Amino acid sequence: MNFIAFLIIGALAGWIAGNIMKGKGFGLLGNIVVGIVGAFLGGFLFTLLGLSAGGFIGSLVMATVGAVVLIYLVGLIKRS
């Protein structure tokens, strides 16, 4: 069941980040990938800042923050 929740959080985080950063999502598979990578990045960033997030909403916020940072960094790399 945890794997299903991980995929759902990844898809939601990727979709939310896509809407924040470029006005639309990336499709289901793209949202899941962006959200999962964002979850790892968000977890790393939250740890560096001494923050913690628990539960479904906390995990979603952390993954969304990480996904937004990921999209921003990919945008910087694509421009150069």
Secondary structure by P-SEA (a helix, b strand, c coil): caaaaaaaaaaaaaaaaaaacccccccaaaaaaaaaaaaaaaaaaaaaaccccccaaaaaaaaaaaaaaaaaaaaaaaac
